[in-house]
Amino acid sequence: MIRHAARMTLLALALLLPAGLAQAAYIEFGGLLGSGFSSPGGSATGYSLSSYGLSGYSLDFQGQSWYSTPAGTWQPGINPSGGSAAGLYMVTYAGDRGLAVGVKPPNAPLNNLPGTGVNEIDAREALVLNFNAPVILNSFTLGNFFNDVNNINAPTTEKGWVVLDNGYAAPLTFFAPVGQFVGQSAGTYVVNLPPGTVTTSLRFFSADYVSGQSWGSDYLVRGVDVAATPSVPEPASLVLFGSAAGVLGWLRRRRQR
């Protein structure tokens, strides 16, 4: 009887404890959306993350553009309102595969990928990710992100920023590694977030607009590493935990007699 009660108690604890543990997963957009994915309308919604171990979570994607907006209104720290929809495309470029945003502007330099008319995420463009519930953001991975120090039009390391939950006043800025030059590496770059960073939405922007060349900084977004937020035990779980603790205490007292 005692052994049976002990086994039942341990089983109850085993069922209870994992419910509060966060499940983490790296979501590669090429795998989630497919290598040939495109959405010219700039929206893709309802992608379930259950296959990544994130039961009940889903992810929406949106592309935005401000090519009709005067320069300066889309700089860091300012909510770039008034944007229009921009197409979403899965792009494989220079050995990297990731999600890009494009509006097929008339200037030829931005039309350099056959059949897409999109060159990554450029200035005046944004990739928006919306989760249906808060997640712990561990990191995000960029593609085709290089040091352009030899580019005469944009002689600087490529730069971008990400805004979490519409926090335009405090965007997270990231730079391409200094030693990662065009043609010398894959351009893949992982940006790690402080432990415990919780967010529901991410907006990826490109930075460093240069007059006459808006693609001074540009990149692809390959994926994000997220974890489910720890769940709060439900009342029934608390009752189960209390019952299990009571049984263990009863067994301990019985053995002491």
N, C-alpha and C positions, 0 to 999 in steps of 0.2 A: 504494500500500500504506500509506504513512504517513498520507495524507489519510483513507483508510478507517478506519485504527486510531484516528485522532483523532476522527472522527465517532462511532465506537462508544464511545469513552471519554466523550465529552460526553453521549451518549444514556444511558449507564449512570449518570452523575452526575445527570442530569435526573430519572431514575426514582428515584434514591435520596434526594435531598435533600428533596423534598416530604413524604416519609414522616414526617419529624421536625417538621414545621410544624403548629402548632395551628390547627384550624378553629373559627371562632367563628360564633355564630348567635343571633339573638333569637327566642325561642320564645314566641309569643303564644298563650296558653292557649285563647282563643276560636277560633283557627285550628286548633290541635292537637286539641281536644276537640269542637269544634262549638258554634255559638251556642245550640243547644237542649239542651246536655248537662245531665244530672242523674244523680246516683247516691245515692238515699235511704239506701242501706246504708253510705255513707261510704267506699267504696273504688273505685278505678279503676286498673288496673295494665296494664303491658306496652305502653305507647305508644312506638313506635319513633321515633327522632329522625333516621333516615337521610335523610329528605327535607329536613332542615335542614343536611345536609352532615356530620352527626355519625354516621358509620357505626359500627354496633355498639353505640350507646348507646340506652338506653330510660329512660322516666320513669314512676314510679308516684305516685299521689295518694291521700291519706287525710285524712279529717276527724275531728277529735276534740273532745270536750266534757267539761266538769267541772261541769255544772250541779247535780249531786247532791253535789258536794264542798264542804265549808265554805270560805267566803271566806278567802283568804290563802295557800292551798296551791298556787296557780297563779301566784304573783308571780314576777318575774324573779329568776334565780339559784337557783330551786328546781325540781327535776324534778317536774312535776305528774303523778305516777303515779296510776293508778286511773281514768283517763279512759275514756269510752265512745265508741263510734263515732257520728259526726255526719254528716249528709248533705252531699254536695257538689253545688253548683248553679252554672251559668253565669248570671250576673245582668247585665242592662243597667239601669243606674240613674243618673239625672242625667247622661246622655250618656256614661257610662263602661261598659265591658263587662269583666268579670273574674270570677275564681273566688271563690265565697263558701262559707261553712260555716253550717249551720243545724240546729237540733234541735227546731224548732217548740215553743218553751217556752209556757207558759200565759199569760204576761203579754203583753197586746195590743201594747205598743209595738214588740216584736220581730217582730210578725207583719204588718209594714207593706207587704210586697210581695205583690200578689195571686198566688195559686197557688203560692207558694214557701214562705211562712212563714219566710223567712230575710232577715236584714239584714246582709249582708257578713260580715266576721270580727269578732265581738264579744268582749267580755270572757268568759273561761272557754271560749273556743273556740280551735282551732288548725288551720291548714292545713299538712299535712306533704307534702314532696316528697322522693322517694328516687330517685336515679340508680343505675343498675346498676354504675357505675364512677365514680371521681373525675373531676370536671370543674373547670375554672377558672371561677369565678363573677365576672363583670365587673360586673353590676348586676342589680337587679330593679325592676320597674315596678308601682306601685300605682295604684288607681283610687278615685274618690270619697273622697279623703283631704283633709280640709279643716281650716282653723283654726276651731274652735268657740268662740272667745273670747266670743261673745254668748250662748252657751247657759247659762242660769241654773243648770242641773243639773250641768254640767261646764264651768265657765268657764276653759278652758285649750285650748291647741293640741292637736289629736288626736295621740296617741302610740302607737307599736307597737314591737315588737322581733322580731328573727329570731335563731334559734339554729342554728348550724352544727355538724353532727356531734355533736349532744347536748351541746354546750358550755354548759350552763345557767348555769355560774358566770360566764360572760363573754358575755352576749347583746349583739347589736348593736342599739342603740336608735336610732329615727328619729322625727322630728317633722314634722308637716305645715308647709309654709312659712308664715311669719307673715302674708304678704300674700295668702294663698290662702283667701278667705272663701267660705262657702256661697252659691251663687247668682251668684258673680262670676267663676268660672273652672271649667274642666272637672274639676279635682281630680286630674289625672294627675300623678304624682310619681315621678321616677327616683332611686333610691338607688344611688350608685356605690360599689363595694367597692375596697379597696386592691389595687393590681396584684399578680397572682400568688396571689390567694385561691383555695385548692383545697378542695373539699368534696364530700361524697357525699349529704348530706341537709340539708334546710332545714325549719325549723318556724316558721311565722308566727303570732305571737300579737298580741292587742290588749291595750291597757294602760289604766290609770286607771279601775278599777272604782269606780263611785259608787253608794252604797246606794240602791236603788229605781230605778236607771237604769243597767243594765249596758252600755248602748250609748254611754257617754260618748266612747269612742274606737272607731272601726270603719272598715273599708276593704275594698276588693277587691284581689286580686292579679291583675294583667293578664298578666304574663309575666316571664321571666328571660332574661338575656343570658349565655350560657356559651360556653366553648371546650373542645375536647378537650385533655386533658393530653398534652404532647409524648411521643411514643412512643420507647422505647429501641431503637436499631438491633439487629436480630436478627443472630446469627452469620453467616448467609449474606450479609446486607447489608454487614457489616464486611469479609468476604472480597471482595465486589464492589468496595467502596471502595478496599481495598488494591490490588486488581488494577488499578483505574483509575489510581490514583496511580503505580503502577509503570510502566504504559504511558506516561503523561505524562513521567515521568522518562527513560525510554528514548528517547522522541522528542526530548527536549531535548538529550540527550547526542549523538544521531545528527546533529542539525543543527549542533552545535558542531564536528564533525569536518571 
